Amino acid sequence: MTGPRLTLRQWVGWTGFALVFVLVAAILVWRGDILKAGLDPQIPFQTYTPPPPPDYATPAAWALRDARTDDAGPASVFFVHSTTYDGGREWNGPIADPDADAYLNRVVLPNYAGPFARIGAISAPLYRQASLYTRMTLRDDAREARAFAYGDIVAAFDVWLAAHPDGPLALAGVEQGGELLERLVRERIAGEPALRRRLVAVYLMDVVVPTAGLSPAVPACVTRNQTGCIVAWSPVAFDNDGAARGRLRRALVWNERGQLVELGDRAALCVNPVTGSTNTQPVEARHHRGATNATGLEQGARPALIAREVATECRDGLLRYTQPKLESFRETGSWSDRRKARPYNLFYGDIEADVEARLALWLRDQPPT
């Protein structure tokens, strides 16, 4: 005997269900690739017309301009923010993009510019930043878009420097911003003795920097008892070896011609923000000065810090760390937001303490007037 035959309507129903199931499964599997493809400008950078340049003589070109708290010290801080523009039609984001500015003001500035508020006035230029898509591909177009952003940073730095002709200087950048600062240090500051004498330190947060590429004039900060040097690290959790391998394999760094090239087999710099040194010994969590989620905090307000939470170790050029098991330090937001600078800073208190210590050392070593 044979079972009852399916009617045409049943065949259509089951076929439709199968197609929907396959489609949903495909979206789940390839969702990242689909969303990533949607950020591709689909035009060669060589034929692309970038957005109009900012005028750094005007307040509209700055996210922060000499912002300071009541208890701020005497330093001037030049801060370059990370990627906040997703992409789509543009390789480089326009100035005053509402979504990009919202992420900058809500997430990046409170969490990453905040640690420098106690040493002085902070200035943060807006710039035609390379889109998030440029950090997801090694294509030449993406590299050119990242290099293009450097021109805006040079222009902003010149205007900022003219407005701060003396006194201690600190430079800080996160992700793409730190990448651009690293080039600025080598090409502009390393060769100018007067600027180097004013330099407290350079902080390159979440940036892969080749140790062989550093100028002897602005070296790595080997210890915390040092000024005029670079504090750089790229963090990866202890239990994520796959991400560690991928981070170094896909890392792009500047060469002497201002081009972004693969890191290759060169060693990367790791200055542990907890110790302020290149020491590779494991550092217990009890030395950690404080993580925070400062997202949404108003400018100038100091967040509450959670200390003794994060163990660290500089290993193979990366900063390995333990992730706090707290709700405040979980990834949130859209698919694209989860690929930008984290909406928290695990080393806020450590950076704050480090730059304050280096500023005190810089001020102590100044000749009497």
BELLIN-V823970 format. One record per residue. SS is DSSP state (H for helix, E for strand, C for the rest). PHI is phi in degrees with one decimal (none if undefined). Layout:
ss = [SS SS]
phi = [PHI PHI]
This chain:
ss = [C C C C C C C H H H H H H H H H H H H H H H H H H H H H H H H H H H H H H H C C C C C C H H H C C C C C C C C C C C H H H E E E E E E C C C C C C C E E E E E E C C C C C C C C C C C E C C C C C H H H H H H H H H H H H H H H H H H H C C C E E E E E E C C C C E C H H H H C C C C H H H H H H H H H H H H H H H H H H H H H H H H C C C C C E E E E E E C H H H H H H H H H H H H H H C C C H H H H H H E E E E E E E C C C C E H H H C C H H H C E C C C C C C C C E E E E E C E E E C C C H H H H H H H H H H C E E E C C C C C E E E C C C C C E C C C E C C C C E C C C C C E C H H H C C C E E C C C C C C C C C C C C C E C C C C C E E E E C C E E E E C C C C C H H H C C C C C C C H H H C C C C C E C C H H H H H H H H H H H H H H H H H C C C C C]
phi = [none -112.9 -72.6 -64.1 -78.9 -73.4 -76.1 -58.2 -63.0 -66.1 -60.5 -62.6 -63.0 -67.4 -63.9 -62.0 -61.5 -64.3 -64.4 -63.1 -61.4 -64.0 -63.8 -63.9 -62.7 -64.0 -63.3 -64.5 -74.1 -108.0 -57.1 -60.8 -65.8 -65.3 -66.8 -61.6 -61.9 -68.8 -92.5 -72.3 -63.5 61.8 -147.9 -62.5 -63.5 -62.4 -105.7 -86.5 -101.6 -67.6 -63.5 -59.4 -74.4 -78.0 -106.1 -74.8 -81.4 -111.1 -60.8 -64.4 -90.2 -126.3 -74.8 -135.8 -137.1 54.1 -75.1 -145.0 -92.5 -63.2 -103.7 -68.1 -81.0 -90.0 -81.2 -113.5 -115.2 -106.8 -114.1 -113.5 -79.5 -82.3 -65.3 -124.2 -99.2 -67.6 122.1 125.8 -78.0 -112.3 -75.3 -123.0 -68.8 -72.3 -68.7 67.4 -77.7 -58.4 -68.4 -63.8 -67.2 -63.5 -67.5 -59.9 -76.0 -84.3 -112.8 -70.5 -63.5 -62.4 -85.0 -118.1 -84.7 -51.8 -60.9 -100.1 -64.6 -82.4 -98.0 164.1 -83.5 -106.1 -122.4 -133.5 -75.8 -79.6 -154.8 -78.1 -67.5 -65.0 -68.5 -56.7 -57.8 -66.8 -95.3 -107.6 -144.5 -102.2 -59.7 -62.1 -58.0 -66.5 -65.3 -67.3 -65.5 -68.2 -69.5 -59.7 -61.8 -61.5 -59.4 -66.9 -66.2 -62.0 -63.1 -66.0 -62.7 -62.7 -65.5 -63.8 -65.4 -63.3 -84.3 -132.4 -75.8 -148.8 91.9 -70.8 -122.3 -131.0 -117.8 -146.9 -153.4 -124.7 49.8 -55.9 -61.6 -67.5 -59.3 -69.0 -64.2 -58.9 -68.1 -59.7 -62.3 -68.5 -90.4 -119.4 -86.0 -57.6 -92.5 -119.8 -54.6 -64.2 -70.8 -60.7 -66.6 -88.3 -80.2 -77.0 -173.5 -119.3 -112.2 -112.0 -88.7 60.4 -133.7 -88.0 -127.0 -74.7 -62.8 -71.8 -90.0 -74.2 -77.9 -58.8 -72.6 -130.8 -82.5 -70.1 -80.2 -73.8 -136.3 -77.1 -88.7 -152.7 -126.2 66.2 -134.9 -111.5 -107.6 -135.5 -157.0 -128.0 -89.0 -142.4 -61.4 -55.3 -92.8 -124.7 -65.1 -62.2 -65.5 -63.5 -64.3 -65.5 -59.6 -75.5 -67.5 -98.8 -66.7 -113.6 -135.0 -78.0 -101.2 -70.1 -98.2 74.2 -110.0 -89.1 -129.3 -64.3 -62.1 66.6 -95.7 -74.2 -74.5 -99.2 -84.5 -133.8 -105.6 -68.6 -66.2 -73.0 -103.8 67.7 -142.2 -92.8 -58.2 -96.1 -71.2 -59.1 -116.2 -68.6 -61.6 -65.9 -89.7 -71.4 -92.2 146.7 -98.0 -157.8 -111.9 -96.8 -56.2 85.5 -74.2 -71.5 -57.5 93.9 -80.5 -93.0 -77.4 -71.4 -108.9 -109.9 -95.0 60.2 -111.7 -122.5 -87.3 -139.3 -163.6 -79.4 -140.1 54.5 83.2 -120.4 -91.5 -86.0 -148.6 -94.7 -87.5 -61.1 -93.3 -127.4 -58.5 -65.8 -114.8 -108.6 -70.4 -136.2 96.1 -72.5 -55.6 -72.0 -62.2 -73.0 -109.9 -103.3 -55.3 -60.5 -81.4 -161.3 -131.5 -69.8 -123.9 -55.0 -65.3 -71.2 -63.7 -57.9 -67.0 -64.5 -70.3 -66.2 -65.6 -70.9 -65.3 -60.1 -66.2 -61.6 -66.4 -63.7 -87.5 -74.1 -66.9 -64.5 -94.4]
